[in-house]
């Protein structure tokens, strides 16, 4: 007798179904690295938690009206072995892996791990195509020139991103250093107050109209309100709601080409599975919105 879906557990890959590498549109790269974390560490466990939870998501999305897994084939790579010798060496390791994915004309999807991992992906893409807009969803601006004696830290990722790309937008910010606050371009940085005043749809539309055709999304889970997402290293109060994030994704995606993304800073809390499932579901819907 042929086995039915409930007779077997889903594969231990993102969303429980492994596309062939040749047929995959998206290549997921789990990066269990958190060596520069400055408050609560543990985001190195994020990739495992997200992949495990993702295996039990209903493939059909009533929100979008189709089975996302059938329209967006994903290949999940093995976890990338961390290099603990220095953040620079780890970034270089990620850059090399992402470069191979991009050369094969696949879209890299990094699953973190701390936010520092995004820089390896951004460096790899810059060598292939400089005409990219970076859109950051985050509670923190991450614009320190240096944090804890290094320029390559989760708290300085966007300072490095702005050195690489001229078009950068930041959304959901509610914590920023004074130097950055004094010089920030308010047309490219949207504080949480801006989102609440203007509405998520309008902010997403503004970004869509101002950004380039090619976009890269870097998503820190602490952009979400701690009532929905407590499992992060630095949980800032008064964050975005799940539905607000989806509304912005839908507007930003219109007519754009997603060249890469990372989802970072999930720091699992033992025996609390809801945030892990939320993270996995958000990534699933994100792929459906941008590629469906």
N, C-alpha and C positions, 0 to 999 in steps of 0.2 A: 504493500500500500504506500502511495506517495505521502511523504510527510507534509503535514499542514503547518502554517506559520506558528501556531502555538506549541508545536512539538519540539521546536529547536530554538535556541537562543540566537539573536542576531550576531553577526560577525563583530569582532572587536575592532571596528573602524568607525570613522565619523558617519553617523546616521545609519549604521548597521549594514551598509551595502557598499561593497567595493567595486567601483567601475574599473575596467582595464585602464592602464596608464595611457595607452594610445587613444582611447575613446574619451578620456576624462577632459572636461572643460576646466575644472578646478582641481588643483593639487594642494591638499592640506598637509602642512608641515608642523607637527607638534614640537614645541621648544620648551622643555622643562627647566627654565633658568630663572633664578631670582637673586643673584649674588650682590646686587646693589640696593636691594630693598632697604628702606630707611625706617620703617615703622614695624608693621606686622609682616613677617616673611611667610612663605608657604605657597606662593603662586607657582612654584615649580610643580606642584601637584595639580594645577589647573587643567593642563591638557588631558590627563587621565580622567578627571572628574567630568569634563565636558564630553569626551568621547564616550564614556560609559553611559551618561545620561542620554546622549543623542541617539543611542541604539534603540530607545524605546519611544521615540517621537512618532506619532501617527504620520505616515508619509503624505497623506492628503491634507492640504491646507484649505480649510473652509474660508480663511481670510482672503486667499488669492484664487481659490477655485480650481486648483489642480494639484497633482502629485509632484512636488518640487524635485524629488529624487529622480524622477523620470526625465525631467527637462534639464536638470543640472547635474550631470554625472561627475562624481567626486572620487578622486583617488587619494587615499590616506597613506602617507609615508610613515616609516618607523620614526620614533622619537629621535630628535637630533641630540647626540651626546654633548652635554655642556662642556665648555672649556673654562675651567675655574682660574686659569692663570691670570687673566685680566679681562675686563669688559671689551677692550679693543679686539682681543683675539677671538672672543665669542662672536662679536659683531662680524668679524671677517669670515668666520666659519659659516654664519647664516648667509652672508652675502654670496659666498660660493655656491651654497645649496640653491638659493633662490635664483641665481644666475642660470643654473642648469634648467630649472623649471621654466623660466622665461624664454630661454633659447628654444625649448620644445613647444613654444607658443601655448603654454598653459597659464592660467591665472593662479598666482601663489596666494594661499590662505594660511597665514601663520596663526597657530593657537598657542598662546603663552600661558604661563611665564610672565615675567615683568615687562614693562613697556620698553625697556632698552632694546629688546629684540627687533623692534620695528625699524631701527636704523639700518640693520643689515639688509632688510628688504628694500628700503628706500634707496640705499646705495646701489644695489644691484639694478633696480629699475632705472635709476638716473643714467647709468651707463648705456642703457638701451633706448631710453626716451626721456628727454628732459622736459618735454611739453606735457607736464602732469600737474594737476592740482591735488594737494594733500588736504584731506578733511579729518580733523581730529575731534572725536567725542571724548570728553574727559571732564572730571571735576576740577582738575588742576591744570594750570597752563603749561607746566613742565618746561619753563623757559629759563631756568637757572643756567648761567654760563658754565658753572661748575658746582657740583654737589658732592660732599664727602670726598674731596681731593681729586675728583675725576670729572672730565667733560663728557664722559660716556656713561650716563646714569639715567635711571628712570625719570629723574627730575629735570633732566636737561635734554630730553629727546627732541623737543620741539625747537629748541635753540639750534640743534644740529640740523633738523629738518629744514629750517629757514635758511641755513647756509647752502643747502642743496637745491631748494626749489623757491622760486619767486612767488608762487601762488599757493598760499596756505590759509586755511580757515580753521577756526577753533570754536567748538560749540559746547554749551552746558557748563562753562567754567564758573566756579565759585570759590576758587583759591588761586591767588596769583602773587608773586613777589613784587615789592614796591618798584624796583627798577623797571620791570616789564610793564607794570600798570601805567607808569608815567609815559612810556613811549609806544604803547600798543596802538595799532590802527583799529579803531572801533568799527570799521567797515568789514574787518576780517575776523574779529573776535566777538562772539556772542555769549555774554554772561547769562546765567540762569534767569536773571531778571528780564533780560531782553526776550528770551523765549516765552516767558510768562506774559509779558506785556504785548508782544506782537503775535504770539501763537506759533506753535511748532510748524504748521503748514507754511506760514509766511516766511519764517526763517529758512526753512528748507528750500523754498522757492527762490529766495534771495541768493543763497549759495549756488543753486543750480544756474541762475542767470549770470553769475559773476565768474564761475569756474570754467576751466578748460574742458575740452571734450573728454580727455582721459583723466580719470580720478583714482585716487588711492584713499581708502578709508582706514584710519587707525583708531580703534575703539577700545577705550579703557572702561571696564565694567563699573568703575566707581562713578561714572557719569550718572548712573542710575541712583535713585533715592535708596538709602540704606533700608527703608522699610520693605523694599522689593529685592534689593541686592546687598545684604549685609556681609557677604563673603568676599571682601576686598581688603587690601592692605591698609588703606587710609580712607575710611568711610566718611565722606563729607555729608553733612545734613542738607536737606532741601534740594534734592536732585531731580533729574528727569524721570518721568514715568515710562514704562514699557511702551505704552500706546503713543507717547510723544516721540519716542525714538523711531518707531515704525512710520509715523507720519512724516518725519523728516527724511527717512530713507526713501520713501515713495516720491517725494518731491525732488530730492537730489538726483535720483536715478534717471529721471526723465531725459531721454536723448543722450545719455552719457555712456562712456565705455569704461567699465571697471577694469583696471589693470592689476590690482592687487589689494589685499586687505590683511589686517591683523586684529585679533581680539585677545586682549591681554588683561592681566592683573586679577583674574579670578583666584581667590585664595580660599580654598574649601574649608568649611567648618565641619569637623567630624559629626556624623549623624544628622546633618542638616542638608538634605538633598534638593530642596526646592530651588535654591539659587543656582545649583549646577544645571538643573533642568531648564531653568529660565535662560541661562547662558547658551545652552545648546539650541533651544527653540529660537532664540533671537538670531543666532547664526544661520539657522535653517531658513527662517523667513527672509533674512537679509539676502541670501543667495537667490531665493525665489523672486524677490523684488527686483534685483539687479539683472538677473538672467532669464527670469521666467517669461 
